[in-house]
Amino acid sequence: MLELRHVPWEEPLRRPRMSNDEDVRPGVSLTSRYVVRRGVPVVPVSGELHYSRVPRRRWAERLRQLKAGGVTVVSSYLFWLHHSPAPGEYHFDGNLDVAAFVDLADETGLDVMLRIGPWVHGESRNGGFPDWVRDAPVRHRTDDPAYLRLVEEWFAAIGPHFRPVLGIQLENELYTEPEHLRTLKRLARQAGISAPIWAATAWDSAELPAEEVLPLYGGYGDGFWVDADAPWAPNFRDHYFFSHVWDDPGIGADVRRAQNIAAAASGPRAPSTDFPPVTCELAGGMASAYHRRPRPTALDTATIAHCKIGNGSAWQGYYMYAGGTNPGDVQESHATGYPNDLPRRGYDFRAPIGEAGALAESHAHLRRQHAFLAAFGDKLADMPSSLPDVRPVDVEDSTTLRWALRSDGHSGFLFVAWHQPHFPLDTFVGACFRLSLDDEQLEFPSRPVDVPAGTLARWPVNLSLGGVRVKWATASALTVLPGEVPTLVLLAEAGIPPELDGVPVTPGLTPIRLTADGGTLDVLVLPADVADTVWVREEGGRRLLLSTDELQWSATGPVSVKTTSAASVREYRPADRAFVHLPSSPRSCLTGHPTLTEIRSAGAVPAEYGKHDGRASAPDRAVFEEHAAVYRVDLPAWAADPDADALLEIDWAGDVGELRVDGELVTDRFWDGSRWTVNLVDAGYRPGAEVTLHLLPLATVSRISLPSDARDRLLTAEAQLLAVDAIRVVGRSTATLPG
């Protein structure tokens, strides 16, 4: 028997000065446990999207994609480097028009968190400082008066373009300058920049000014920033466990120290007595450095986020949620003094929304979690996290089940996470839970169940809806649909037979009706195999939709479907207790296979191109031009039609790839074994333009870190690896759905 005793809040609810007495804005306030919006506790979901890395014409669509993914807050760095190429010169036009971006986010129904720096990192050159600021004879990131004059200039430039937002983050990864953060807040206010929530990153035990900033945390399951030969470190592995440790000393740094789960799990559940536990950098994916190229799966990404909810997260924040493209050679690199070489243009980050605007598998995994938070966040927000009596002894424990409870002492949700990368878990045999709540003890399921590897469960406990109490269920809570009879929507777990209060349930698309003491509730238990097709729209009366195609919407507009073929969308109608097919009329889409013509064959490449602090460096421009193979890509005429919104999909193997249009680099990639997708419209392809693909081979003796399948393929090559396995172009169309 797996046992857990609910532990109530140790501290009384507090209301900090921030948002309550200072920078007050109607409809927004903070407590020590949760965020309040319009008088209701909520669990916000923020997704990072850098407006200056996305073409302006794509902003509206990207924001709709965030909205459809269940994101409620869009966050973005303001890169000083992107806005100011020279002293006194500032640009806020085109895709640098931050005011227009904020206005558009508001129209889409999204709150905004602006991360104004001045130093931001974001894998940008100089951490986002313009070269002229980097070269200034000042003590950067301190209260040096000469430096503060530069900051005042930057904030003064932002001020006229500032719009009301939910929050502002100051600096990034600043560890020992709390008074400087206080100064930055003062200077921002003087420039007309303010918000009800002020924040700063708190990882690696950063020293923050008391009560002045909301501490922000993160969680990455792997990182490009460690050495190529570094093992999977404890600070990465921690995030696949439930615990009450919020600090992560490994973000953005080499391995420093490990956390001990068993020792730390029993510590304080919140990192602050004034503020709730908030994240801003849960891994939405991971960038590739030249020397190390992690490739997290969708389940890797979803597991970390799921564990944070079980740990008591009051705000889920992802970095990145939407990838982008650098506006020039502004990436961090060895040449500019950084420990990592990043691609010159491509900043895909393996995010839920990739650089090309195509959805990754993680979008579906995360939007199910976000639907849960939207439906139950008002209750969950005031439910502390409790951990079981028997917990994993350390990060290498692969036999003790990982689970937690969030409860108010009467009702709640049981969380199970049984997945980790690199070291696969075996099926956990014979799980049966005993929960000790304030006034009762619950044991379930009716008979022990085996928990397959890959399970992420959030099972309801004593959930009351429509006058009916569901004591427990072994299917994950997804959402609640309004109606004369409300509908509780659950999602079955793959390999775990669902039960409802001890009664076996067959998953399907038809609900079960429960009645008790005059109350009525429909329970819809969806089968596990439809999980990736689930979409939930919140506005205008919550709607449950099923579609393998991409759906998008804003706060007030209709639902649209973006597809590469005939669209198929079903909507559940509570009044009819059934799904109905929604008609749509997308135009026919085209698919083609471009012709590749080799213009120049690849040369023999060396094992490495030099090192910086012991890490392999990317080849410089001259070396790349000398050794890379060059192919002309002849595309079908329709691929240049903006209405086709064509994607170029390249399955390849090698080292470094570049795509150029009329000789200009438009995006690039370090090979990691995955497909490379390029949006041809965003790449500037037009009728008559020449598209060339430049691919550098990878020496079989290279010591760079690759995912295991990519490494295995490399080792099968004779001396170097270079291949184009497949290339195709796919057109897409968009249609509006009724209702």
N, C-alpha and C positions, 0 to 999 in steps of 0.2 A: 504494500500500500504506500502510495506517494502522499505525504502529508504536508499541510501548510496551515498556519494559523494567521488569520488576518490581523495586521498591526495597524491601529488607527494613526492618524497624524500625531506627531510628537509635539508640534508647535501650533499655537492658535493662528488663525488666518490674519495676515497683516496686509495693510494697504500702503505701499511705499509712497513717498512724495511724488515720484515720477508718475505722471499721467493723472494723479489724483489731486495734487496741490500745485504742481508745476507743469507747464506745457499742457494744460487741460484741453481736451477736445471732446465734445459731446459724442458719446457712443463708443469711446475707447478708454479702457482703464486696465491697470495691472493689479493683481494681488500676489501674495507670496506663493500661491498655488497654481494660478491660471490667468489667462487673458480674458477680459470681458468685452464683448462687442454688442452694442445696443442692449445692454442689460443682461445678456446671456453668456455664461461661460462657454468658451470655445477652445478647440485645439487647432490653431492655425497651421497651415501647410505652406511653406515658402519654397519656391523653386528659383534657382539662379539662372538668369538669362542676361547676357551682356549686350545691351542695345548697340554698342559700338562695334560689336563683332557680328552683327546680323544686319543684312540689307534693310533699309527702312521700309521698302515695299513688302517685307516679310513680317514686320512687327505685328500687324493685326492677326495674321494667321498663327504666328508663334504664341501669342497671348491666348488665342482661342484654344490652341492645343494644350496649353497649361490649364486653362479653365476646364476643359473636358477631362483632363487627368486628375481633377480634384484639387488642384493647387488653388490656394486662396490669396497668396501673397507672392508677387514677383519681386525678386531682389536683384540688384545689379551694382557692380562696381562702377564708379566714375573714374576712368583712367585719365589722370592728369596728362600722361604721355600722349594719349590719343587726341586730346583737346588742344594742346599747346606745344606746337613744334619749336617755338622761339620765345624769348622773353617778351612779355607784353602782347603776344599774339594768341588769341583764343578763338576757337571755332565751336559753334553750337548750331550748325546747320546740318542738313542731310541726315545721315544716320548718327550724328552727334547731338541731335536736338532732343536733349533729355526732357525738356518740358513737354514736347509733343508725345514722347514715349510715356511719361507719367499720365498725361491726359488720356491717351489711348488705353492704358491699363485700367484707368478708372471707368472708362466707357465699357470695357470688357467685363467689369465687375470684380476686378482684382485690387487688393491693397498693394502698397509699394513699400519696400525697404531699400533705401539708397545707402550704399557703402562708399562714403565720400573720401576715404583716405585721410590724409594725403598719400600715404604709402599704402598700397593695396595688395601687392604680389600678383595673384591671378596669372602666374606663369608669364608675366610681362617683363620687358626689359626694365632694369632699374627698379623693379617692384612697382612700376607705374609712374615713377618720376620721369619727367622729360630730361633729356640729356643735359640741358642747361641747368636744371635744378640739381641733378647728380653732381655736376662739375662745380657747383657754387661752393665757395670757401666757408662752409657753415658746418655745424654739428647737426646732422640730419636727425629727425625724429626725436628732438629734444626741445627744451624751452630756450634754446639759444635765440636771442633776439633777432639775429640776422636770418635764421631759418624761419622764425615766426613771421617775418615780413613777407617771405615768399609764400607762406601758407595763407596769410591774409589776402594776398593777391589772388590766389587760387579760389579761396572761398568767396571773395568779392566777385570773381568772374562767374561763379555758380549762382550767386544770389539772385540776379535778375531772371534766371531761368528756373528758379525753384518753384515747385508746386507743393501743396500740402500732401504729406505722405504719412503712412503709419509709423515708420521708424527710420532712424538714421544710425548707421554703424560708423564709429570713428576708428581710423587707423585699421591695422590688421596684424595680428601676431606680434604685438608689442608687449614685452614681458615685464619690464622693470621700470616703467616710466608712468606711474599712476597720475602724477601731477601734470604731466604733459597731456594726458587724456582730458583732464579737467580743463586745461588751457584750450585745447582744441574745441571743446564744447562751447566755451565762452566765445571764441573767435567765430565759430559757426553761427551762433545766435546773433552776434554783432553784424554778420553779413546777411541776416534775414533768413537763416536756415534753422528750422526747428521742427520738432515732431513730438508727439506724446511719448514715444519710446526712443530712448538713446541706448546704444549697445556697443559692446566691444568684445573681441574674442578673449576667452578665458583659459584656453587650453595651455598645457604645460605650466600650470600653477601661476598664470600671469597675475601680476599685482594690479588690481583695479581700484580706482577711487571709490570709497564706500558710498553706496546709494546713488551714485552719479550715472552709472551705466548698467544695463542688463547684461549679465555674463552670458556669453554664447559658447556652445560646445560643438563638438563634431564627432565623426566616427568613420574611419576608413578601414576596410578589410585588407587592403594592400596599398602600396604606394610606389610611384615611379621614383621617388626621392631617396630611396635607400640604395645601397650598393648592388651591383648586378649579382654578386654571389651571396648576398644576405639571405638567410633563411626566412621563412614565414614567421615574423617576429611576434612575441606575446602581445605587444600593444595593438597589432592588427587582429590577432586571434580573439582578443578580449570581446570584440564587438559581436561575436556570434554566441555570446552567453548573456543571460540575464544577470544584472548586478545593479548596484546603486552607485557605481563609480562613473562620474561624468567627465573627468579630466582625461585627456589623451596626450601624453607627452610626445607622441610620434608624428603628429600632423606637421607636415612641412619641414621635417628635420630628420637627420639620421637617427638610427635606433639609440635611445638614451637610457631608458629604464623600462622595466616591465611592471605590469600591475598584477597583483595576486588576487584572483577572483575570490577565493575562499575567505581571505582575510578582510578584503574590502567590502564584500557584499553586505556585511552586517552594519556598515557605517551609516551616516546620515543619508536619507533618501533624496534630499535636495542639496545642491552645493551651496545654497545661500538661504539665510533666514528671511531675507527681504524679497527675493525673487524666485520664480519657479524655474525648473530645469528646462532650458531652451537650447535647441540645436540650430545651427546655420550651415553646417557642413557635414551632413550625412552623405556618404558617397552615392552620388547619382550615377557614377561610373568611375572612370579613371583615365587620366591622360597617359600617353606614352612618352617617355624620354628615350633618347637614342640608346642609352646603355641598359635600360630596364623597361619592359613593355608588358605590364600587367593587363589581363583581359578578364575582368570580373564578369560573371554571368548575371542574368536577370535575377536568378534565385539568390545569388550572393548579395546583390544590392537590396533585394526585398527583405532578406533575413536581418540585415543590420537595422533597417528601418523598423521592422516588426519588433525586434528586441528592445529598441528604444521606447516604443509605445508601452511594452510590458514593464519596462524599467520605471515608468512614470513620466515620460516626456510630456511637457505642456505645449510644445511647439516643434513640429517636424520641419526641418530646413535642409534642403538638398543643394549640393554643389557637385557638378552642374546638373541642372534639369534640362537645359537646352544648349547644345553645342553651338559653335560659330566659327568664324574665319578671322584671323588677324588682319587688320587694315595696314598691311606692310610688314616689313621686317622689324617687328616690335616684340618678338618673343624673348623669353629668357634663354640664355645660351652661355656656353663656356667662354665665348669671345667677349661677353659683357660681364664676366666675373662670377657667373652663377655656377653651381655644381652640376647643372643638368643642361643638356642640349634638347630643346623642344622643336617640333616642326615649325617651319617658317610661317606657314599660313594656317594649316588645319588645326582646329581646336574642337574636335568632335567630342572628346572626353568619354566616348561610349555612353553618352547621356540618354535618358529616356526619349528625348527628341534630339536626333543627331544633327551634325553640321548641315546636312542636306535637307533637313526638315522631315526626314522619314522617322517613324516611330520605331524604337527598339522594343524588344520583348519586355523590358523592365517597366515600360509605360503601363502595360496591363497589370503586372504584379502590384505596382504601387497604387494605381487608381482604385483597386479593390480596398486597400488599406485606407485610402483617403475617403472613400464612400462610407466606410465604417466610422471614421472620425467625424464626418459631417452629420451622420445620423445619430451617433451616440456621444459625441464630444461634450455636450452639455452635462451629461451624467459622468462621463469618464474623467472630465477635468478635475472633479473633486473627489476622485477615488485614488487613494495612495496605493503605491505598489508594495506588495509583500512577497517575500521569497520563501521557498520551501525549507523544511527542516534539514533535508539532505541536499547539498548542492555540490556541483563539481569541485574537486579539490584544487585543480589548476587548469590551465588552458589546454593541457594535453589529455584531460579526462574525456574520453569518447564513449563512456558507458553510462554515466549518470544522466538521466533525462534533464533537459533544460526547460524549465517552466517557471511561471510567475503568475500572480493574481493581482488585478486592480479591482478594489472593492471599497464600498462605503461601510462595510460591515454587515450589510443585508443583501445587496445584489452586487454584481460585478461581471468580470470577464476573465477567464482563465486563458493564459497564453502559453503555447508550446512552440519551441523553435528547435527543429532537429535537422539542421543542415550546416555544413561548413565546407569551404573549398580545400583543395590540396590533400586533405586527409579524410576521405569519405567515411561517413558514419554507417554502421550497420543498423538494421531495423531494431528498434527498442521493443522488447518482448514483454507483454503483460502489464500495460499501464492501467492503473486504477487509482483514483484520486480521492483523498479525504480532506475537505476544507472545513476549518473551524471558523465560523463567522461569529458575530456578536451574540446571536440568540439561537443558533442552530448549527448542526454539523451535517454536511452533505457528503455522500459517497457516490461516485459515479465513474464510469458507466455501469450498467447492470452486470456486465462481465468484463474482465480485463481485455484491453485491445492492444494490438501491436501497432506501433507508430513507425511507419516507413520513413526512411531517409528522405529529406526534402519537404517534410511536413511543416507548415506554418499555420497554426490554429489559433483562433480567438473564440472560445466557446462561452456562450452566455450562461450566467448563473442568476437564478431568481429574477428574471427579467419580466417586468409587468407592463403589458400593453393591452389596450382595449378592454381593461377589466379582467384580463386573464394573466395568470402568472405561469411563465415557463420556468420550471425549477432548474432544468439544465438541458443542454443539448450538446451532442458531439458532432456538430457542424458549425462552421464559422459564421458569426454574425456579419452581415453585409450591409443591410439598410432596412428602413421601415418605410413602406409606401402609405401615403394618406388615403383615406376613403371612409365611407360610412362604416365599413369594417376594415381596420388597419391590417396591413400585410407585413409580417416579419419575414424578411428574406434571409435565408441561410445558404451557405455554400458548403457542400459535402467535401470532405478531405479525400484525396485519392488513397484508396487502400484501407480506409477506416469506415466501418459500417455506421451510418448515422443513427442516433437514437434521440428521441424526444421524451424526456421524463420516463425513461426506461422502456419506451415502446419503439421497436425498430421502424424505421422510415425508409421508404424507397424514394430516392431522389428522382425528380422529374420536373416538368413544366406546369404541373397542376398543383394548387395548394391543398393543404389539409386544414379543415376548419375545426377550431377548438372553441368550446363554450364552457363557462364556469361562472357561477354566481351572477348570472345575468349579463356577463361580458362575452364578447365574441372576438376571435382573432383568427385570421388566416395565416398559416405558416407555409411559405414556399421554400422547399429545400432543393436548390439547383444542383444538378450533377456536377462532379468535379471537372468533367471534360468540356464544360462551357465557360470555365473560369476566365479564360483569356478573351472571351467575347463580351464580357460584362462591361456596361457603361451605365453610370448613374448621373442624371442631371438634377441639380438641386433647385434651380430657379423655376418659378411658375408652377409649383406643385411638383414634388419629386417624381422623376420618371425612371423606370428601369428598362434599359434597352440591351439587346443582344445583337452583336454584329462582328464579323471578322474584318470588316472594313474600318477605316479610321473615321471617327465621328468628331465633329468640332462644334463649339457653340460659344456665345458670349452671354452676358447677363440678360439681355432682352431679345436677341435675335433668334431665328429658328435654328434647328439642328441641321447641319450639313454633313454629307457623307463624301469622303474622298476615297476613290477606288481606282484600281487598275483593271477592273472587270465589271461584270454586272453586279450591282449592289444588292445586299441582302440584309435587311434590318427588321428585327421584331421588337415590339413593345408590349410589356405586360400591362393589361388593363384591369385594375383591381375590381372595378364594377362588374366586369365580365368573368373575372377569375381565370383569365386565359391570355396567352400571347396572341398578337395579331401582326401580320406582315404589313410594313409601311411601304407604300409605293414610292419609287424614286425613278428619275429618268436621266441618269448620267449619260453623257454621250459615249460612244464606243471608244475604247482606248486601244492604242497600238503598242506593239512590242516588236523590237527588231534586234538584229545582231550586227553591230558595226563591223566594218572591215578594218583589220589591222594590217598595216604595211610597214615592215621594218625598214627604217631609214638608215639606222646605224646599229650595228651589233655591239653588245657589251664587251668591255675589256676585262682583263683579269684583275680582280680586286685583291687588295692586301687583307691581312687578318684584322687590322685596325688602322685607324687614321689619326692616332695620337691619343693622349689622355689628359685629363684635367683632374687633379686631386684623386688620381687612381681610377677615374671613370672614363670609359671609352667616349671619344668625341665623334660627333657626326662629321662626315667628309665636308670639306669646304667647297665653295662654288666651283673652283677650277678643277678639283679632283672629281667632283660629281660629273661635270661636263665631259671630262676625259673618259670616264669608265661606264657611264650609264648607257643602256640601250635606248634607242629612240624609235617610237612607232607613230605613224600617222593614223589617226582614228577617223575613218570616213563614216559619218552618221547619216541616217535617213533624213530626208528633207523636213519631215514633220517634227523632228526633234528640236528644231529651232523655233517652233511655234510656242510662244509663251503660254497659250491656252493648254498646251499638252503637258506643261510643267514636268518635263521629262527628267528621269533619273538615269544616270549612267552607272551601272553596277559592274564592278571589276573584281573578279576572283583571281588573285595573283600570289606570287611568292617571290621574295627577294629581300631587300634591305630598305631602301628609300625609294618612294615613288613621288613623282610630280606630274600634275596635269597642267598644261599650258594652252592658252587660247591666243592665237596670233603671236606666239612667242612669249607671252606674259604669264608668269606663274599665277595660277588662280587658287590652287590648293595642293596640299602635299600630305604624305602619310609615311609613318614608319611601319613596316610590315609586322603584324602580330598573329597572322594566320586567319584573320577575319576578312569579310567582304568589305571593299571600299566603295562607298556610294557617294556620288557627286550630283548635285543639282545643276543641270546645264543652264537653266535660266540665271541662277545666281552666279554661275561661273562666267557669265557674259557671252555665252555662245549665241551666235546669230547667223543668218544665212550667209554663206561664203566664208565664214571664219575657219581658220585651220586649227584643228585640235591635235595636240601631240601628247603622247604618254611617254614619260621618261622614267625608266626603272633601273635601279642600281642593284647588281647581284649582291648576295651575302656569302662571304667565305664560310665554308663548313667549319673552320677552326675558330670562328668568331666566338668571343666570350660574353657577348651581350646576353641578357636574360630574356628568354622567350617563354610563352606558354608551352606546356609540355607537348601538345600535338604539333605545334610549329617547330619546336626543337627536334622532335622525332623526324619530321620531314626534312629539316636541314641536314640531319646526319645521314640521310639516304643519298644526298647529292655527292658527286665525286669530288669536286674541288670548290665549287660555288653553286649557289642556288638562284635561279631566275626562271620564272615561268608565268605565263598568262593562261590560266586554266579556262576561263570563260569571260566573256564580256557581252553585255546586252544593254539595250536602252528601253526603258519602260515609260510609257505615257500614263498620265493620270487625269481623272476628271472629277468635278465636284457637282453635287446636286443637293437641292434643299428638300428636307423631309417635311411632310405635313404635320400640323399640330405644334 
